[in-house]
Amino acid sequence: MARYVDGFVVPVPKDKLPAYRRMAQKAGKIWREHGALEYIECVADDVKPGKSTSFPQSVKLQEDEVVVFSWIAYTSRKQRDAINAKVMADPRLKSMMDPKAMPFDTQRMFFGGFKTLVEL
């Protein structure tokens, strides 16, 4: 079953990781309620700077931060677009979306939508 995936890479201050986890748990429940197949948040454990590029370099990781790699899976891009429209209109999420209240620097986050190439 081919799926569509939104992927995210976020620099999170280590001391704000508990707040990020709480935010992600709330957001994940909302995405799942609106139909997402999967909502996964992972914290870097074995991620080192590379010679040319890497996860730490991609977000200009600072010494007191850790990389969080996340994805949300859907059945299709059409479904993703419909679910995201519902999620963005959900008042429970709106209360978390103020960039000043985020437990990370939103300017160094990056994300995108992907068609699956291989699924085993």
Summary of the structure (lengths in Angstrom):
residues: 120
radius of gyration: 14.9
end to end distance: 9.4
largest distance: 43.3
contacts: 309
relative contact order: 0.31
helix: 39%
strand: 27%
